[in-house]
Amino acid sequence: MSQQLEQIAGSLGYLEMDGDGNILKSGGELENEERMANHFYDLFCQCVQFPLEPTDELRRVSVNYNEFCFVMMASSGHLFVVKRMGKLQEPAIV
């Protein structure tokens, strides 16, 4: 999966974490960013019940800034974070 994260258009970096927030893989601007990984894990857990139950569908949280965005996705007990150039133009779903 991490090779696929590197190939996302506009990707500046990525993190893959386990259900406890430990970094499994990282690359680009987020390589070995333990402090950032902790912030992402805490934020995601506040927004979505994590780790997900096996019957839960994919969950996603996006954080937009002027020049870049972070997209956090949970699947199969892992949390994936991608830093991308630009903003995501999608509505907030609560």
Protein Blocks (a to p, Z undefined) as FASTA:
>chain_A
ZZmmmmpghiabdcdddfkopafbdchjlgoilklmmmmmmmmmmmpccdddfkbccddd
ddddfkbccddddeehiacddddehjddddddZZ
